[in-house]
Amino acid sequence: MAQVAAPGPSVLDALSLLAEVGDELVVRTVRDTHLALLDRTPAGRVHRGVATAVYRGLTGGLGGASRALDRVAATGVGPRLEADPRGRFVSAAVNGLIGDRLLRERPQLAIPMAVRLHGADVEPDASSLVEAFPEATGRLVVFLHGLCENEAYWRRHRDRTGTTYAEMLAERGWTPLMLRANTGLPLRENGAALTALMQRVVEAWPVPVTRIALVGHSLGGLVVRAAGAVASEVEEPWSGRVTDVVTLGTPHLGAPIAWGIGHGSRGLQALQETAAFGRVLDWRSRGVHDLVAGLAEDVPPLPHARYHLVAATLTRSRRHPVGSLVGDLLVRPQSAYGRSRGRTLFPDADVLHVGRTDHFGLLNHPEVHAALQRWLA
């Protein structure tokens, strides 16, 4: 069968995680802040014992609820998260925020790197790929989403253009592959997973693969770059067929919001009263941590591929002071182009600026549609 009918995580697994997170991020944050404030006054110390007992009871109750839900979920009952688009949305968001922790502590909730079709994984073997892609061509265009997203994000703004990047390129002889990943994992770990997956896909593809184009939105562009840098011992590595790499709003040199979160967490932990809030920010995944610096010169571009870099700004011009400062709200144009203070990561790349839109406006934008038609002709 082309699509895997694995049970996957249930809603009960998600509720168990919610109880655990509610304890660690809400109850314990309130407790630590409250007790720190009580310690500031002589009268407060008198009430500390009562407050501690109350918080201990809340923690015990949530912990017990989480364990009980885990026991029931282990029996296999309950609706599956993957059965509903809203469940898949929640799963992608949680994986982006704490996906590395999920892989260690709750692997049933961790998303594996996979080819996706109609809301299900496609096994990268010959029979499954033939069934899933009966009209396969030798030109593959691979789409990888950004942080906390899933493959459904590539359909955003379809009402604006009447089509999607994948549909448009399929009409031009490309076969689109929509991937889904745990975006909370470190960039290089996801890059290795992408390389392993694509090698299997290329070797089992129904027809000989002659050309591969990689399209990444936001963090997805960094994972694509990390995959291209993975050393391979096979005789014909998949990366040797990559002719084009397209990144949309990718923070090649880091994202200001991730940098701000990191500095904010350290600042909050400087005071006893706010230390708990700093720990909340430090719950962020390695994937979010990696957005602080992006990927620099130690991950060079593929020498045989053409790079196409797209940046967006809220202003019409990227040179406008506001546009240069805030970019698309998440990524500045200098980072999206890999250029800063005399260094250029992609000296021969094609660049496109899309004005008056935000980070997610780059998904199915008319100007990007036109550019893809030129670049992937």
Secondary structure by P-SEA (a helix, b strand, c coil): ccccccccccaaaaaaaaaaaaaaccaaaaaaaaaaaaaccaaaaaaaaaaaaaaaaaaaaaaaaaaaaaaaaaacccccccccaaaaaaaaaaaaacaaaaaacccccccccccccccbbbbccaaaaaaaccccccbbbbbbbcccccccccccccccccccaaaaaaaabbbbbbbbccccccaaaaaaaaaaaaaaaaaaccccccbbbbbbccaaaaaaaaaaaccccccccccccccbbbbccccccccaaaaaaaaaaaaaaccccaaaaaaaaacccaaaaaacccccccccccccbbbbbbbbbccccccccccccccccccccccccccccccccccbbbbbbbcccccccccccaaaaaaaaaaac
